[in-house]
């Protein structure tokens, strides 16, 4: 590390930098960031330190901060091509597709296959904001060359990415291309419809089933590892504060069975219900369930009169706008004093259909919709999951069935 300061200070800065690198390598990102910033407080234009800080922030999934640090790094002297490559990746993860494409182009040396494809996608997603889908795809193919993926794959994933970053006009352009160039499927049909119709009061069953059948193999990695989702554990703790034993437990919308290990603590018989056969197959592999059933949530509840003591449901209400039918059906499946524990994506007032095709619910609305059948015992706001560069707020609710 070059220094205009004395030898003693240089040694201290080098020790701090080395400690930061060691912390980053061990996954202690907060400690690493703190030490990198301590060095930068004295040496704000030290390129290797800025680069190391940026990479650490990327590993911590703090992409806007990473992009800022890496932007400073590439503005210093003696810039390495890798620095621009990493900046491009960080910009892509923040939705700055035009910036990412420009940074990839400025790398100045051959890129790896993965970087080439990310560059091509970034350029295409930036282009579709001001041009046609066909023009954007032509740009993608020019950059990707022989690595180019199937255009339908690029457009489908681009549609989802642009929606996540709330670039809805550009997403509609890709949605129109899909409608014109591909056979309709329930996932794409509903997600396109969501961008123009806000009064849909629940996600269609064929959409939910197809969505999660397609998602089953990578669901846990995406939701838990990439998005930081831990609602099942948090909600189970809330239930345990109320009671530690339930004889008959329903995991409604069990998915791949993420809640199963947390529900075992209640020492009862656990039934898992889900619309997706692919998700149920993954849940069966976990071995935490006594019974797994493929069914739609409300239909199943209506046929389960007084069948459970605890109904546990995370990331299910996000596919219902009007919650009244679900609360009514849940009440019928519980005895007096039975417990309903659910999570929501938090909204402001009433219920709202989001561009993501999920629903957000205001706290007052949840209270009002459940009040005819349930007493609210506990409620807390949580960070539900990461979503693009934002944190999605959520709510956990624990209720008792009225007598």
Secondary structure, DSSP 8 states (H G I E B T S, - for coil): ---SS-HHHHHHHHHHHHHHHHHHHTT-HHHHHHHHHHHHHH-TT-HHHHHHHHHHHHHTT-HHHHHHHHHHHTTSSS--HHHHHHHHHHHHHTT-HHHHHHHHHTS-S---HHHHHHHHHHHHHHHTTTS-HHHHHHHHHHHHGGG---HHHHHHHHHHHHHHTT-HHHHHHHHHHHHHHS---HHHHHHHHHTT-----B--HHHHHHHHHHHGGGHHIIIIIIT---HHHHHHHHHHTT-S--SEEEEET-TTTTTHHHHGGG-SEEEEEES-HHHHHHHHHHT--SEEEE--HHHHHHT-TT-EEEEEESS-GGGBS--HHHHHHHHHTEEEEEEEEEEEEB-SSSEEE-TTS-EEE-HHHHHHHHTTTEEEEEEEEEEEEEETTEEEEEEEEEEEE--
